[in-house]
Amino acid sequence: MKRYNYTKSLLFACATALLLSTFSACKKDEKTPDPQIELQLPSQLSLLYGEEKDLTLPGSLAEHGDVSLRLEFAETENITISGTTKLHDKLSQAFTIQKKQNKIHINSNVLYPNGVVSLTNGIKIPDTYKVTVVATAANGTVVGRQTVGIKVSPAKVSIKGVQNNGETPFSYVLYNDKGASFELDALKTPTNGTSWFLPKPADGDTAVSIDGNQIKFAATAGDPQKQAEKK
C-alpha cells in the first residue's frame, strides 16, 4: 500500500514538472509586440501649385533606430500622364522621405493641380492626392500607418504693371495705334516651358490675346470712337 502511494505521488510530481516546463517554454517563445508609433501627420493638406512644404515627423521616431519608412499611393488612381509616365511616378518624385532631417518633403512643382483636365489628352487629375506613410520594424511588422490627403490648387496668376489693390487688377492705358501688353507671372511657379492660353470668348472678340507670356490688348480694344474706357 505504501508503495502504491509512493508511485502515485511520483507520477503526479513528474506530471506537474512537465506542465511547468511546458508553460515556461511557451512563455519564452512569446514575443513582445512592437510598440505602435503615432506619426502625428495632418489628415488634410492644401498647397498652391509650385509651393513646397515639409511635414515634420514625430521626434519619438528617432528613438526607434530600426524603424524604416516608406510611402504608398494605392489610394490614388494611377492614371497615365503621357507615354509610359504614370501618376504614381510623379508622386514618387514629389514626396520624398528625409529621415535624417526627420521630415517628408513635398514639391508640388512635380505634380498637377487636382481636378484639372489635360488640354492635350483629356485626362482628368484626381480631386485629391492620397499618400500613406508606413513605418515598419526590422522584423517587417508595420508599427505605424497614416494617410494624408493633399489638395493642390492652381497657381495664382499676376499681371505685372497693373494695380492689385482692388478685387480685380486694373490699369489705365491711353488709346494708341499699338495697343498695350502686360507680362504674365505665376507666383511661386517656374515659368520656363510654361504655355499660357486664353479661353476664347463666346462672342469671338479677338481684342485680347496671349503671345508667349504677354497678354495683349489690340489697338481696337475699347470704345471704337476712342472716347470711353472699356473694361
C-alpha positions as CSV (number, residue, x, y, z in Angstrom):
1,M,0.0,0.0,0.0
2,K,2.8,2.4,0.8
3,R,4.5,1.5,-2.4
4,Y,1.3,2.4,-4.3
5,N,1.1,5.8,-2.7
6,Y,4.8,6.5,-3.4
7,T,4.3,5.6,-7.1
8,K,1.2,7.7,-7.4
9,S,2.9,10.7,-5.8
10,L,5.9,10.3,-8.1
11,L,3.7,10.3,-11.2
12,F,1.9,13.4,-10.0
13,A,5.2,15.2,-9.3
14,C,6.5,14.3,-12.8
15,A,3.3,15.4,-14.5
16,T,3.4,18.7,-12.6
17,A,7.1,19.3,-13.5
18,L,6.3,18.6,-17.2
19,L,3.5,21.1,-17.2
20,L,5.6,23.7,-15.6
21,S,8.4,23.1,-18.1
22,T,6.0,23.3,-21.0
23,F,4.5,26.6,-19.6
24,S,7.9,28.0,-19.1
25,A,8.9,27.2,-22.7
26,C,5.8,28.8,-24.0
27,K,6.5,31.9,-22.1
28,K,10.0,32.1,-23.6
29,D,8.6,31.7,-27.1
30,E,6.1,34.6,-26.7
31,K,7.4,37.8,-28.4
32,T,6.8,41.2,-27.0
33,P,4.7,43.1,-29.6
34,D,6.4,46.0,-31.3
35,P,5.2,49.4,-30.0
36,Q,2.9,51.3,-32.3
37,I,4.2,54.7,-33.4
38,E,1.9,57.7,-33.8
39,L,3.1,59.6,-36.9
40,Q,1.1,62.7,-36.0
41,L,0.8,64.0,-39.6
42,P,-2.1,66.2,-40.8
43,S,-5.0,64.4,-42.3
44,Q,-5.5,67.1,-44.9
45,L,-3.1,69.5,-46.6
46,S,-3.7,72.3,-49.1
47,L,-0.9,73.7,-51.4
48,L,-0.8,76.1,-54.3
49,Y,0.8,74.7,-57.4
50,G,4.5,75.5,-57.3
51,E,4.6,75.5,-53.5
52,E,7.0,73.3,-51.5
53,K,6.3,72.2,-47.9
54,D,7.9,69.9,-45.2
55,L,5.9,67.6,-43.0
56,T,7.7,67.1,-39.7
57,L,7.9,63.6,-38.4
58,P,7.5,62.9,-34.6
59,G,10.6,63.2,-32.5
60,S,9.9,59.8,-31.0
61,L,10.7,58.2,-34.3
62,A,14.4,58.9,-33.8
63,E,14.2,56.6,-30.7
64,H,13.4,53.7,-33.0
65,G,16.6,53.4,-35.0
66,D,15.4,50.1,-36.5
67,V,12.2,51.5,-38.0
68,S,12.1,52.3,-41.7
69,L,9.6,54.5,-43.6
70,R,8.0,54.1,-47.0
71,L,5.3,55.8,-49.0
72,E,2.3,54.1,-50.6
73,F,0.0,55.7,-53.3
74,A,-2.6,52.9,-53.6
75,E,-5.5,55.1,-52.7
76,T,-4.7,57.4,-55.7
77,E,-5.7,56.2,-59.1
78,N,-2.5,55.5,-61.2
79,I,-3.6,57.2,-64.4
80,T,-1.4,57.5,-67.4
81,I,0.0,61.0,-67.7
82,S,1.8,60.7,-71.0
83,G,3.6,57.8,-72.8
84,T,4.9,55.5,-70.1
85,T,4.7,58.0,-67.3
86,K,2.0,57.4,-64.7
87,L,0.7,59.4,-61.8
88,H,2.5,57.3,-59.2
89,D,5.8,58.1,-60.9
90,K,5.1,61.8,-60.3
91,L,4.0,61.2,-56.7
92,S,7.3,59.3,-56.0
93,Q,9.2,62.4,-57.3
94,A,7.0,64.9,-55.4
95,F,7.1,63.2,-52.0
96,T,10.5,62.2,-50.5
97,I,11.4,61.0,-47.1
98,Q,14.3,62.7,-45.4
99,K,14.7,60.6,-42.3
100,K,18.0,62.3,-41.2
101,Q,16.1,65.6,-41.2
102,N,13.1,63.9,-39.7
103,K,10.7,65.2,-42.3
104,I,8.8,64.4,-45.5
105,H,9.4,67.0,-48.3
106,I,6.7,67.8,-50.8
107,N,7.4,69.6,-54.1
108,S,4.1,70.4,-55.9
109,N,6.0,71.6,-59.0
110,V,6.3,67.9,-60.0
111,L,2.5,67.4,-59.7
112,Y,-0.6,68.9,-61.3
113,P,-3.4,70.9,-59.8
114,N,-6.2,68.5,-58.6
115,G,-9.3,68.2,-60.7
116,V,-7.9,69.8,-63.8
117,V,-8.3,68.2,-67.3
118,S,-5.3,67.9,-69.6
119,L,-5.7,70.0,-72.8
120,T,-3.6,67.5,-74.8
121,N,-5.2,64.1,-73.9
122,G,-8.3,64.9,-71.9
123,I,-7.1,63.0,-68.8
124,K,-8.5,64.3,-65.5
125,I,-6.3,64.6,-62.5
126,P,-7.9,63.1,-59.3
127,D,-9.6,65.5,-57.0
128,T,-7.1,64.7,-54.2
129,Y,-3.8,63.0,-53.9
130,K,-3.7,60.4,-51.1
131,V,-0.4,59.4,-49.7
132,T,0.1,56.8,-47.0
133,V,3.2,56.8,-44.7
134,V,4.1,53.4,-43.4
135,A,6.5,52.7,-40.5
136,T,8.0,49.2,-40.4
137,A,10.1,47.5,-37.7
138,A,13.2,45.5,-38.5
139,N,11.2,42.2,-38.5
140,G,8.8,43.5,-41.1
141,T,6.0,44.3,-38.7
142,V,4.0,47.5,-39.5
143,V,4.2,49.7,-36.4
144,G,2.7,52.9,-37.8
145,R,0.5,54.0,-40.7
146,Q,-1.2,57.2,-41.7
147,T,-2.8,58.6,-44.8
148,V,-2.6,62.2,-45.8
149,G,-4.9,63.9,-48.3
150,I,-3.2,66.6,-50.4
151,K,-5.1,69.1,-52.4
152,V,-3.0,71.1,-55.0
153,S,-4.8,74.3,-56.3
154,P,-3.9,76.2,-59.5
155,A,-1.2,78.8,-59.0
156,K,-2.3,82.4,-58.8
157,V,-1.6,84.4,-61.9
158,S,-0.4,88.0,-61.6
159,I,-0.1,90.7,-64.3
160,K,3.0,92.9,-64.0
161,G,2.4,96.6,-64.2
162,V,-1.2,96.7,-63.0
163,Q,-2.7,97.8,-59.7
164,N,-3.7,94.9,-57.4
165,N,-5.3,96.9,-54.6
166,G,-8.8,96.1,-55.7
167,E,-10.9,92.9,-56.3
168,T,-9.9,92.9,-60.0
169,P,-6.4,94.0,-61.2
170,F,-6.6,97.0,-63.5
171,S,-4.5,99.5,-65.4
172,Y,-5.2,102.6,-67.4
173,V,-3.8,102.9,-70.9
174,L,-4.2,105.7,-73.4
175,Y,-5.6,104.9,-76.8
176,N,-2.9,104.4,-79.3
177,D,-2.2,102.7,-82.6
178,K,-0.1,99.9,-81.0
179,G,-2.4,98.7,-78.2
180,A,-1.0,97.6,-74.9
181,S,0.7,94.5,-73.4
182,F,1.5,93.2,-69.9
183,E,3.7,90.4,-68.7
184,L,2.1,87.4,-67.0
185,D,3.6,85.8,-63.9
186,A,2.6,82.8,-61.9
187,L,3.6,83.3,-58.3
188,K,6.0,80.6,-56.9
189,T,5.8,78.7,-60.2
190,P,8.8,78.3,-62.6
191,T,7.5,79.6,-65.9
192,N,10.2,78.0,-68.1
193,G,8.4,75.8,-70.6
194,T,5.0,77.0,-69.4
195,S,2.4,77.6,-72.1
196,W,-0.2,80.3,-71.5
197,F,-3.6,80.2,-73.1
198,L,-6.8,82.4,-73.0
199,P,-10.2,80.8,-73.3
200,K,-12.0,82.0,-76.4
201,P,-14.9,84.4,-75.7
202,A,-18.3,83.4,-76.8
203,D,-18.7,86.5,-78.9
204,G,-15.5,85.7,-80.8
205,D,-13.9,89.0,-79.7
206,T,-10.1,88.9,-80.5
207,A,-9.2,92.2,-78.9
208,V,-7.4,90.4,-76.1
209,S,-4.8,87.7,-76.9
210,I,-1.8,85.8,-75.5
211,D,1.6,85.9,-77.0
212,G,4.2,83.9,-75.1
213,N,4.0,85.3,-71.5
214,Q,2.4,88.5,-72.7
215,I,-1.3,89.4,-72.5
216,K,-2.0,91.9,-75.4
217,F,-4.8,94.3,-75.9
218,A,-5.3,95.3,-79.5
219,A,-5.5,99.0,-80.6
220,T,-9.1,98.4,-81.5
221,A,-10.0,97.4,-77.8
222,G,-12.3,99.7,-76.0
223,D,-14.7,102.3,-77.5
224,P,-14.4,102.4,-81.3
225,Q,-14.7,106.2,-81.0
226,K,-11.8,106.1,-78.5
227,Q,-13.7,108.4,-76.1
228,A,-14.7,106.0,-73.4
229,E,-13.0,103.3,-71.4
230,K,-13.8,99.7,-71.7
231,K,-13.1,97.0,-69.0
